């Protein structure tokens, strides 16, 4: 549900927040006299990175971007469906040929049962 609106999974957001907090703590230690500047800088950069990631994810989502694996599987299934349809056409053709052959054999056996000189036509 979050991914639809934000573009990122909840796990991505939690990881992003964790990295941001860890960097904020580290910068607070490095900039001891003015911790607010270091922490503010970390959060500002974090928001910019989050906004860029969000924009990219939403653009990818709007383009109908699918996972490469899903796209590949869809192509495979479409190929298999086309093969099945072609096979079904071949089976129908073979059924017609079999029906024709059965009719021809039935006529031949009918002709063999009739006395010589008479035709069933």
C-alpha positions in Angstrom: 0.0 0.0 0.0 2.8 2.4 0.8 4.6 1.6 -2.4 1.7 2.8 -4.5 1.9 6.3 -3.0 5.6 6.7 -1.9 7.1 4.5 -4.6 9.3 2.6 -2.1 8.6 -0.4 0.1 8.3 0.0 3.9 11.6 -1.9 4.3 13.3 0.6 2.0 12.0 3.5 4.1 13.1 1.9 7.3 16.6 1.2 6.0 16.8 4.8 4.7 15.7 6.1 8.1 18.2 3.9 9.9 21.1 5.0 7.7 20.1 8.6 8.1 20.0 8.3 11.9 23.3 6.5 12.0 25.0 9.2 9.9 23.3 11.9 12.0 24.8 10.4 15.2 28.2 10.1 13.5 28.2 13.7 12.3 27.1 14.9 15.7 30.2 13.3 17.1 32.5 14.7 14.4 31.1 18.2 14.7 31.2 18.5 18.4 31.1 22.3 18.8 28.2 22.7 16.4 26.3 19.4 16.3 23.2 21.1 14.9 25.0 21.9 11.6 26.2 18.4 11.0 22.9 16.7 11.9 21.0 19.3 9.8 23.2 18.7 6.9 22.8 14.9 7.1 19.0 15.2 7.3 18.9 17.7 4.4 21.0 15.4 2.2 18.8 12.4 3.3 15.6 14.2 2.3 17.1 15.1 -1.1 18.2 11.5 -1.7 14.8 10.2 -0.6 13.0 12.6 -2.9 15.2 11.4 -5.8 14.6 7.8 -5.0 10.9 8.4 -4.7 10.7 10.3 -8.0 12.6 7.5 -9.8 10.5 4.8 -8.3 7.2 6.6 -9.2 8.4 7.2 -12.7 9.3 3.6 -13.1 5.9 2.6 -11.7 4.1 5.0 -14.0 5.9 3.6 -17.1 4.5 0.2 -16.2 7.9 -1.0 -15.3 7.9 -4.6 -14.4 10.6 -6.6 -12.9 12.9 -8.1 -15.5 12.1 -11.6 -14.3 8.3 -11.0 -14.6 8.7 -9.6 -18.0 10.8 -12.6 -19.1 8.2 -15.0 -17.7 5.4 -13.3 -19.5 7.2 -13.5 -22.8 7.8 -17.3 -22.2 4.2 -17.8 -21.4 3.1 -16.0 -24.5 5.5 -18.1 -26.6 4.1 -21.3 -25.0 0.5 -20.1 -25.7 1.4 -19.5 -29.3 2.9 -22.9 -29.6 -0.2 -24.5 -28.1 -2.5 -22.6 -30.4 -0.4 -23.8 -33.4 -0.5 -27.3 -32.1 -4.3 -27.1 -31.7 -4.6 -26.1 -35.3 -2.4 -29.0 -36.4 -4.6 -31.4 -34.3 -7.7 -30.1 -36.1 -6.1 -30.6 -39.5 -5.2 -34.2 -38.5 -8.7 -34.9 -37.3 -10.1 -33.7 -40.7 -7.6 -36.0 -42.5 -8.5 -38.9 -40.3 -12.2 -38.4 -41.0 -11.5 -38.3 -44.7 -9.4 -41.4 -44.5 -12.1 -43.2 -42.5 -14.7 -42.3 -45.1 -12.5 -43.5 -47.9 -11.9 -46.8 -46.2 -15.6 -47.2 -45.5 -16.3 -46.7 -49.2 -13.6 -49.2 -50.2 -15.0 -51.8 -47.8 -18.5 -51.1 -49.0 -17.3 -51.6 -52.6 -15.6 -54.9 -51.6 -18.9 -56.2 -50.2 -21.0 -55.5 -53.3 -21.0 -58.0 -56.1 -18.7 -57.3 -59.0 -20.1 -54.8 -61.5 -22.4 -53.0 -59.0 -21.4 -49.7 -57.5 -22.8 -48.0 -54.5 -23.1 -44.6 -56.3 
